[in-house]
Amino acid sequence: MPIKRPHDQYFVSKLNNRLSIFPNATNRHDFILVTASSAQFVDRLENLIGSIHFHEPHVSILVFDLGMTDSQLSRISCMVNIQIELFPFDIYPPHVTNLDLFAYKALLLKKTFEKYRFKTKTIFYLDAGTELRSSLDPIIEVIQTHGYFLTQQKTLIVNHTDEQTFTALNTTMNDFRTDSHFQIAGGILGFTTTQSGFYKDILMPFVACSLNVDCIAPITSRSLTTHRFDQSVLSILVYKVGYKVESAERFHGDFASAPELDTIVVDFSLPSIGKYTTGVDERLSPELGTPA
């Protein structure tokens, strides 16, 4: 059994006595946090895991392997509360392997729902490039109330979506030319497994579009820097169905300025400023830490 890595033994030893540092922490037996990473983003993944260990030490984390190296997988699997699952690119159309198109995201959410729906009540997804800034309690409360959690960002759908994606989703760009149709964050979302509404209304159409390259990534979109792929698709679907979207800025997940950080729940991180990497709890967890 490998010993704890020495890069932050003081912090890790404190995590072993969690009740003394997290007196208000609650068990998250009915909650699973999902993320995904390729080899290129492992440093961001480690930062995310460190932030989860710091703010939510009891949360189980499911990491989809999108192409990590063996050494990276070995390192991640030694972190507590981690389960790694290989994303099955081989069963999907070729465009799904192009990670820049983000077609994998809806597919892994569907896979998680179908595998864990009877094992957990709540699934919450975070991009590897995000980090927690506080407890997830406010987000969990929203999921328990509405059956899902969706949050807007600061940009408009029409400014960041290829026209052919609107067509593929049986709508038009003109239907979204108002100042109220903001992009929905594709990297911060959650839903309950005890209700089928989100699965049927949002996730299944999201999956169908993701499997169709002309829907999620029309050829004209690939020469643009504005099309948001999965996020554009999710945004259109959410507004078509009329689901409630959180507008509070602490949920936006946009890059936060310094004065905002005290109130932000989830934030996007940068390699040069991520602060949680050395807060990762790296004790071996045999029951959760074996790559799939």
N, C-alpha and C positions, 0 to 999 in steps of 0.2 A: 504494500500500500504506500503510495507516494506521500511524502511529508508535505506540509504546507509550504508553499513557496515563500521565500523570505522577504519579498519586496515590500510587504507592509504587515509584518507579523503583529505589530502592536494593535493595529486596527482589527485584524482578523481575530486576535485573541479576545478582544472586546466583544466581537460578534458572537463568540462562543457563549457568552453570558448575556444573552439578548434582553432578558427581563430588566437588567439594570440600566440598559441604555434606551430601551423601547418599552417603557412601562405601560403605554397605552396601545401597543401593537396587538392586533387581533388575528386569530387564525383565519386562513383563507382556504378552507378545505373545499369549498364549492366554487373556486375561482382558479382559472388558469390564464397566464399571460403568455401570449404567442409573439414570436418575432422570427426573423429570418436573416441570414447573412451569407454572402460569398466570401472568398478569401480576401477580397479587396477591402471589405468593411469590418473585418474582425476587430480592429482597434475601437471602432464605434460600438460594436456589439459588447465588448468588454466594458466599455464605459456605461452602456445601458444596464448591463447586469450589475455593475457596481452600484448604480443609482437605485436599482430595485432592492438590492441587499441592504442598502442604507435606509430607504424609506419604507420598504415593504418586505421585511426579512422572512415572512412566512409564505410568500407567494411562490407557487410552482411555475417554472418557466419552461415553455416548450420552444426549442430553437430548431427551425428548419434549415438544414444544410443545403445551401444553393451552390456549393462548390468550394468549400473550405478544404485546406490541406490536411493531411493526416496529423501533422504536429499541432495545427490549430484545433482540430477536433479533440485531440488528446488533452490539450490545455483546457478547453471549454468544458469538457466532460468531467473534469476534476472539481468544478465549481458546484457548490451546494444548490439543491433544488432545481437542477438542470436536467432536462431530458432532450436528447437530440434525435431528430428524425430526418432521414434523407428524403429530399423532395424528388418524386418520381418523374423526372423530366421525360423519360422514355415513353411514357404512356400518353403524352400530349403532343399536339401539333408542333412542328419545328420552331415556329416563332416564339413559343413559350421559353425556349432556351436562351433567347436574347433578353437578358435581364434589364436592359435599357427600356424595354417595352412594358415591363411590370405586369405582364399577363399572368405571372405565377401567383399574384397576391390573392385574387378571388379564389383560385383553385386550392391554395393551402388553407384558406378560411373554411371552405366547404369540407375539405378533408378533416380539418380539426373538429368541425361541428359533428360530422357523421361518426367520428371515432370516439369523441368525448361527450356526446350529448347525454349519455346516461351516467357519466362519471362526474360531471361538474355542471353547475347551474349557470356559470358566467364565463364567457370567452372574451378576452380583451387583447387587441392587437396593437403593438407598437413597432414602428420601423426601427431598425437597428441604429439609425442615426438620431434617435431621440434619447432623452433622459428624463427620469422622474425628478421633480423638484419638491414634491411633498407627498403626503399620503394619497392613495387612490380613493379614499372615502367619498369625496364629492362625485366622482365619476361612477362609482359603484351605486351610489344612491340614485343617480339618473337612470342607470340600467335597470335597477329594481323597480323604478317608477314607470318607465316607458317601454321597457323591454329591449332597449338598445341605447347606445351613446354615439352621437354624431356631432362633430363640431365644425363650424365654418372657419375659413381663413379670410385674408384681407383682399383677395383678388377675385375678379368676376369670372364666371364660367365662360362667357363669350370671348373673353380676351385670352383664354388659355385652352381652347378646344377646337380641334379641326372640324370643319363643317360636315365632313363625311361621317363623323361619329354621331352628330345629331341625327343625320339621315338614317344611319343604321339602327338608331334607337327610336325610330318612328316619331321624331319631332324635328323642329327647325331651330336655327339660331335665333330667329325673330321671336320665338316663344320665351327666350331668356334675355332679351335686351332690356332689362330693367336693373336698377341699382340694388335690387334686393336678392339677386341670384348670385350669391358668393360661392366660390369653390368650397367643397367639403374636404376636410383633411383625409387623405387616403392612408396616412400612416398612424392615425389615432382613432380607433373605433372599437366598439364592443357591443355585445348582444347576449341575451339570455338564451339558454338552450331549452328552457321550459315552455317557451311559446314559439309558434312556427311562423309568426308574421314576418319578422325580418328575413328569415330563411327564404320564404316564398316570394316576398315582395321586392327584396333588394338583392340577396345573395345569389339566388338562382339566375336572375337576369344578368347580374354582374359576371357570373361564371360563363353564361352563354356568349356574352360579348367578348370576354377574355379569350375564349376559344376561337373566335373569329378575328383574324388579323385585320380585316377590313373594317371592323368595328372599333377595336381598341387602339389600333395603330395603322390607320389608312396610309397608303404610300405617300400622300401629300404631307402628312404630319411629320414625317421623319426628316424633312428638310427644315422644319421649324424648330425654334427654341421655346415656343410657348405652349405647345400641346402637352397636357399633363397625363395622358394615357389612363392608368387606372383611376386617378383622381377625377379626371374629366368624366369618365363613365359613371363612377359612383355619384358624382354631383348631379348629373342629369337624372339618374334613376331616383335619387332621393327626392328631388323637387317634383318629379312626375307623380310620385306616390303621395307626396305631401307629408312626409315624416318631419317631426320636430327636429330642429338643428340648434345646438347650443351656440349662443352668440357671445357669451361672456369671454372677455379677452384672455382670461387665465387658462382657458381651454384651447386657444387657437393653435398652439403648437408652431407658430411662426417664430423666427429668430427673435428672441426677446432682448430688449435693451436692458442695461443694468438696473434701472429703477423698477422694472417690471418683475425681476426675478424672484422677489420675495412672495409674490402672489401667484406666479405661474405654477400650474400642476405638472404639465408636460412641456418640454422645450426641445428644439432641435439643437444638436451639439456640433461642434467643429473639432477636427483632430487636434488643433493647437490649444483648445480651451477646455476640453473634456476633463472633468476633475474627479470622476468617480472610479477610474480604472484601477487605482491602487486600493479601492475599498471593496474589491471583489473578495468574497469568502470562498477560498479554494480548497476547503476540506473535501476529501473524496466522499461521494454519495453513491454507494454501490447500486442502490435500487433505482436511482434516477440517472446516473451518470454514464451509461453505456450507449455509445452511438448506435442508432438503429441501422 
